[in-house]
Protein backbone atom coordinates (compact mmCIF):
# COMPACT_ATOMS: atom_id res chain seq x y z
CA UNK A 1 0.00 0.00 0.00
CA UNK A 2 1.45 3.35 -1.04
CA UNK A 3 0.66 6.26 1.26
CA UNK A 4 -0.56 9.56 -0.16
CA UNK A 5 0.81 12.89 1.06
CA UNK A 6 -2.36 13.55 3.09
CA UNK A 7 -2.09 10.17 4.77
CA UNK A 8 1.60 10.78 5.53
CA UNK A 9 0.69 14.14 7.07
CA UNK A 10 -1.98 12.47 9.20
CA UNK A 11 0.48 9.79 10.38
CA UNK A 12 3.19 12.39 11.11
CA UNK A 13 0.72 14.19 13.35
CA UNK A 14 -0.08 10.97 15.20
CA UNK A 15 3.60 10.07 15.56
CA UNK A 16 4.45 13.48 16.98
CA UNK A 17 3.23 12.48 20.44
CA UNK A 18 4.64 8.93 20.39
CA UNK A 19 7.61 7.77 22.41
CA UNK A 20 10.50 5.94 20.77
CA UNK A 21 9.95 2.19 20.97
CA UNK A 22 12.76 0.69 18.87
CA UNK A 23 16.42 1.71 19.17
CA UNK A 24 19.05 0.67 16.66
CA UNK A 25 22.58 0.48 18.07
CA UNK A 26 25.98 -0.87 17.09
CA UNK A 27 24.56 -4.33 16.25
CA UNK A 28 22.48 -2.78 13.47
CA UNK A 29 19.27 -4.49 12.39
CA UNK A 30 19.26 -8.01 13.82
CA UNK A 31 16.60 -10.69 13.88
CA UNK A 32 15.57 -9.73 17.41
CA UNK A 33 15.16 -6.10 16.41
CA UNK A 34 12.97 -7.06 13.43
CA UNK A 35 10.83 -9.25 15.72
CA UNK A 36 10.51 -6.39 18.23
CA UNK A 37 9.47 -3.99 15.45
CA UNK A 38 6.98 -6.51 14.01
CA UNK A 39 5.40 -7.06 17.42
CA UNK A 40 5.13 -3.31 18.00
CA UNK A 41 3.61 -2.73 14.55
CA UNK A 42 1.11 -5.53 15.15
CA UNK A 43 0.04 -3.96 18.43
CA UNK A 44 0.10 -0.26 17.47
CA UNK A 45 0.24 0.05 13.64
CA UNK A 46 2.66 3.00 13.95
CA UNK A 47 6.04 3.11 15.70
CA UNK A 48 8.82 5.62 16.23
CA UNK A 49 12.41 4.36 16.05
CA UNK A 50 15.76 5.93 16.88
CA UNK A 51 19.24 5.26 15.52
CA UNK A 52 21.85 5.62 18.26
CA UNK A 53 25.17 7.40 17.72
CA UNK A 54 27.21 4.18 17.84
CA UNK A 55 25.23 2.63 14.96
CA UNK A 56 26.90 2.13 11.59
CA UNK A 57 23.65 3.01 9.80
CA UNK A 58 22.10 6.39 9.11
CA UNK A 59 18.46 6.93 10.03
CA UNK A 60 17.45 6.88 6.36
CA UNK A 61 19.27 3.58 5.71
CA UNK A 62 17.87 1.98 8.86
CA UNK A 63 14.35 3.16 8.00
CA UNK A 64 14.50 1.73 4.48
CA UNK A 65 15.89 -1.62 5.62
CA UNK A 66 13.55 -2.04 8.59
CA UNK A 67 10.55 -1.04 6.45
CA UNK A 68 11.48 -3.71 3.91
CA UNK A 69 12.00 -6.40 6.57
CA UNK A 70 8.75 -5.62 8.40
CA UNK A 71 6.68 -4.96 5.24
CA UNK A 72 5.76 -1.50 6.51
CA UNK A 73 5.66 2.01 5.05
CA UNK A 74 8.20 4.75 5.70
CA UNK A 75 6.33 7.77 7.05
CA UNK A 76 9.04 10.20 8.10
CA UNK A 77 12.78 10.48 8.77
CA UNK A 78 14.05 13.41 10.86
CA UNK A 79 17.55 13.50 12.31
CA UNK A 80 18.14 10.20 14.09
CA UNK A 81 14.46 9.26 14.37
CA UNK A 82 12.05 7.70 11.90
CA UNK A 83 8.45 6.52 11.82
CA UNK A 84 7.05 3.32 10.31
CA UNK A 85 3.41 2.39 9.65
CA UNK A 86 1.76 -0.93 8.82
CA UNK A 87 -2.00 -1.19 8.55
CA UNK A 88 -3.76 -4.18 10.14
CA UNK A 89 -5.23 -6.53 7.57
CA UNK A 90 -8.13 -7.24 9.93
CA UNK A 91 -10.44 -4.20 9.73
CA UNK A 92 -11.85 -4.86 13.21
CA UNK A 93 -8.36 -4.49 14.77
CA UNK A 94 -7.42 -1.24 13.02
CA UNK A 95 -6.63 1.60 15.40
CA UNK A 96 -5.84 4.26 12.81
CA UNK A 97 -8.33 5.16 10.12
CA UNK A 98 -6.48 6.82 7.24
CA UNK A 99 -8.03 9.68 5.33
CA UNK A 100 -9.33 8.74 1.91
CA UNK A 101 -7.72 10.26 -1.13
CA UNK A 102 -10.40 11.66 -3.40
CA UNK A 103 -10.14 10.73 -7.02
CA UNK A 104 -9.24 13.63 -9.25
CA UNK A 105 -11.79 14.42 -11.92
CA UNK A 106 -10.50 14.85 -15.42
CA UNK A 107 -11.72 17.83 -17.33
CA UNK A 108 -11.77 18.03 -21.08
Backbone as numpy.savetxt, mean C-alpha at the origin, in Angstrom:
# Nx Ny Nz CAx CAy CAz Cx Cy Cz
-5.83 -4.63 -10.03 -6.67 -3.45 -10.03 -5.78 -2.21 -10.03
-5.98 -1.35 -10.98 -5.21 -0.10 -11.07 -6.01 1.01 -10.39
-5.35 1.73 -9.50 -6.01 2.81 -8.77 -6.04 4.09 -9.61
-7.13 4.82 -9.52 -7.22 6.11 -10.19 -6.63 7.18 -9.27
-6.44 8.37 -9.78 -5.86 9.45 -8.97 -6.77 9.84 -7.81
-8.09 9.79 -8.03 -9.03 10.10 -6.94 -8.98 9.04 -5.85
-8.85 7.79 -6.25 -8.75 6.72 -5.27 -7.45 6.81 -4.49
-6.36 7.14 -5.19 -5.07 7.33 -4.50 -5.17 8.47 -3.49
-5.81 9.55 -3.87 -5.97 10.69 -2.97 -6.78 10.28 -1.74
-7.83 9.50 -1.94 -8.64 9.02 -0.83 -7.80 8.15 0.11
-7.02 7.24 -0.46 -6.19 6.35 0.35 -5.06 7.09 1.06
-4.50 8.12 0.42 -3.48 8.95 1.07 -4.05 9.63 2.30
-5.28 10.11 2.19 -5.95 10.75 3.32 -6.17 9.78 4.47
-6.55 8.55 4.14 -6.75 7.53 5.17 -5.42 7.16 5.83
-4.38 7.04 5.02 -3.06 6.62 5.52 -2.39 7.70 6.36
-2.83 8.93 6.22 -2.22 10.04 6.95 -2.24 9.82 8.45
-3.30 9.23 8.96 -3.43 9.04 10.40 -2.95 7.66 10.87
-2.47 6.82 9.98 -2.03 5.48 10.35 -0.63 5.49 10.97
-0.40 4.54 11.85 0.94 4.32 12.38 1.68 3.35 11.47
3.02 3.41 11.52 3.84 2.50 10.74 3.74 1.09 11.33
3.45 0.12 10.48 3.28 -1.26 10.93 4.50 -2.10 10.57
5.00 -1.93 9.35 6.09 -2.76 8.84 7.34 -1.91 8.73
8.47 -2.44 9.24 9.75 -1.74 9.14 10.74 -2.63 8.41
11.42 -2.04 7.43 12.39 -2.78 6.62 13.78 -2.32 7.04
14.58 -3.28 7.53 15.91 -2.97 8.03 17.01 -3.53 7.16
18.13 -3.88 7.80 19.31 -4.32 7.06 19.11 -5.67 6.37
18.16 -6.48 6.85 17.89 -7.78 6.21 17.10 -7.64 4.92
16.58 -6.46 4.65 15.81 -6.23 3.44 14.44 -6.88 3.54
13.94 -7.34 2.41 12.60 -7.94 2.36 12.75 -9.45 2.40
12.48 -10.02 3.58 12.60 -11.46 3.79 11.21 -12.10 3.75
11.20 -13.41 3.85 9.93 -14.14 3.85 9.05 -13.77 5.03
9.67 -13.56 6.19 8.90 -13.18 7.38 8.28 -11.80 7.21
9.02 -10.89 6.58 8.49 -9.54 6.37 7.31 -9.57 5.40
7.40 -10.37 4.37 6.30 -10.51 3.40 5.08 -11.10 4.09
5.28 -12.10 4.95 4.16 -12.69 5.69 3.53 -11.67 6.62
4.35 -10.88 7.30 3.84 -9.84 8.19 3.01 -8.82 7.41
3.52 -8.40 6.25 2.80 -7.43 5.41 1.50 -8.03 4.88
1.53 -9.29 4.46 0.31 -9.96 3.98 -0.75 -10.04 5.06
-0.33 -10.42 6.27 -1.27 -10.51 7.39 -1.88 -9.15 7.70
-1.05 -8.11 7.69 -1.54 -6.76 7.97 -2.49 -6.28 6.88
-2.17 -6.56 5.62 -3.05 -6.17 4.51 -4.38 -6.92 4.59
-4.33 -8.18 4.99 -5.55 -8.98 5.11 -6.46 -8.40 6.20
-5.84 -7.93 7.28 -6.62 -7.41 8.40 -7.09 -5.98 8.18
-6.28 -5.15 7.50 -6.56 -3.71 7.44 -6.81 -3.15 6.04
-6.36 -3.83 5.01 -6.43 -3.40 3.60 -5.40 -2.33 3.26
-4.97 -1.51 4.20 -4.01 -0.45 3.92 -2.97 -0.43 5.04
-1.68 -0.36 4.66 -0.63 -0.34 5.66 0.41 0.73 5.32
1.06 1.22 6.36 2.15 2.17 6.20 3.44 1.46 6.61
4.46 1.58 5.78 5.74 0.92 6.02 6.86 1.95 6.08
7.95 1.58 6.73 9.10 2.48 6.84 10.37 1.72 6.52
11.26 2.38 5.78 12.57 1.82 5.49 13.57 2.47 6.45
14.23 1.65 7.25 15.18 2.17 8.22 16.48 2.60 7.55
17.27 3.41 8.25 18.51 3.95 7.69 19.52 2.88 7.32
19.55 1.77 8.07 20.55 0.73 7.80 20.14 -0.22 6.68
19.02 0.03 6.03 18.57 -0.82 4.93 19.35 -0.49 3.66
19.53 -1.51 2.84 20.23 -1.32 1.56 19.28 -0.86 0.46
17.99 -0.82 0.75 16.98 -0.43 -0.23 16.51 1.00 0.01
16.11 1.66 -1.07 15.43 2.94 -0.92 13.95 2.67 -0.68
13.23 3.67 -0.25 11.79 3.49 0.00 11.06 3.12 -1.29
11.44 3.72 -2.40 10.78 3.43 -3.68 11.03 1.99 -4.12
12.28 1.52 -3.96 12.61 0.14 -4.32 11.87 -0.85 -3.42
11.87 -0.58 -2.13 11.20 -1.47 -1.18 9.70 -1.50 -1.44
9.12 -0.36 -1.75 7.69 -0.28 -2.04 7.34 -1.12 -3.26
8.11 -0.98 -4.32 7.84 -1.72 -5.56 7.97 -3.22 -5.34
9.01 -3.63 -4.63 9.22 -5.06 -4.42 8.18 -5.67 -3.48
7.88 -4.97 -2.39 6.88 -5.49 -1.45 5.48 -5.51 -2.07
5.18 -4.51 -2.90 3.88 -4.49 -3.59 3.75 -5.69 -4.52
4.83 -6.01 -5.21 4.81 -7.15 -6.12 4.65 -8.46 -5.34
5.37 -8.61 -4.24 5.34 -9.85 -3.47 4.02 -10.05 -2.72
3.35 -8.96 -2.36 2.08 -9.06 -1.63 0.87 -8.87 -2.53
1.09 -8.65 -3.83 0.01 -8.40 -4.79 -0.85 -7.22 -4.34
-0.20 -6.14 -3.98 -0.91 -4.95 -3.53 -0.56 -3.77 -4.42
-1.20 -2.65 -4.18 -1.00 -1.44 -4.98 -0.16 -0.42 -4.21
0.75 0.22 -4.91 1.53 1.30 -4.33 0.64 2.54 -4.29
0.49 3.13 -3.11 -0.34 4.32 -2.98 0.53 5.57 -2.96
1.60 5.55 -2.14 2.38 6.76 -1.93 3.76 6.39 -1.39
4.77 7.15 -1.82 6.12 7.03 -1.26 6.57 8.43 -0.91
6.87 8.66 0.37 7.38 9.96 0.82 8.54 9.71 1.77
9.71 10.21 1.42 10.88 10.05 2.28 11.20 8.59 2.49
11.17 8.15 3.74 11.48 6.76 4.06 10.21 5.93 4.29
9.05 6.51 4.09 7.79 5.81 4.34 7.03 5.59 3.03
6.25 4.52 3.02 5.38 4.26 1.87 4.12 3.56 2.32
3.10 3.62 1.46 1.78 3.08 1.78 1.38 2.06 0.71
0.87 0.91 1.17 0.38 -0.13 0.28 -1.10 -0.39 0.56
-1.83 -0.77 -0.50 -3.26 -1.06 -0.38 -3.58 -2.33 -1.14
-4.38 -3.19 -0.52 -4.91 -4.38 -1.21 -6.35 -4.57 -0.78
-7.25 -4.53 -1.74 -8.67 -4.64 -1.48 -9.03 -6.09 -1.18
-9.93 -6.28 -0.20 -10.43 -7.63 0.10 -11.24 -8.12 -1.08
-11.10 -9.40 -1.38 -11.89 -9.98 -2.46 -13.32 -10.23 -1.99
-13.49 -10.47 -0.70 -14.80 -10.69 -0.11 -15.43 -9.33 0.21
-16.50 -8.97 -0.48 -17.11 -7.65 -0.31 -17.61 -7.42 1.11
-18.00 -8.47 1.81 -18.52 -8.30 3.17 -17.42 -7.95 4.16
-16.15 -8.23 3.83 -15.03 -7.94 4.73 -14.32 -6.63 4.40
-14.74 -5.93 3.37 -14.08 -4.69 2.99 -14.31 -3.61 4.03
-13.22 -2.92 4.39 -13.30 -1.84 5.36 -13.25 -0.48 4.69
-12.66 -0.44 3.50 -12.50 0.82 2.78 -13.30 0.73 1.49
-14.21 1.65 1.31 -15.00 1.72 0.08 -14.39 2.81 -0.79
-13.80 2.41 -1.90 -13.15 3.37 -2.79 -14.18 4.17 -3.58
-13.82 5.41 -3.89 -14.70 6.24 -4.71 -14.72 5.65 -6.11
-15.85 5.79 -6.75 -16.00 5.29 -8.12 -15.51 6.35 -9.09
-14.84 5.90 -10.13 -14.39 6.82 -11.16 -15.47 6.88 -12.23
-16.00 8.06 -12.43 -17.07 8.21 -13.43 -16.50 8.09 -14.83
-17.23 7.44 -15.68 -16.80 7.28 -17.05 -16.91 8.61 -17.78
-15.90 8.92 -18.54 -15.91 10.18 -19.28 -16.75 10.01 -20.54
-17.60 11.01 -20.77 -18.46 10.97 -21.96 -17.70 11.58 -23.14
-17.79 10.90 -24.24 -17.16 11.40 -25.46 -18.12 12.34 -26.16
-17.58 13.47 -26.59 -18.39 14.39 -27.36 -17.90 14.40 -28.81
-18.81 14.58 -29.70 -18.43 14.58 -31.11 -18.15 15.96 -31.60
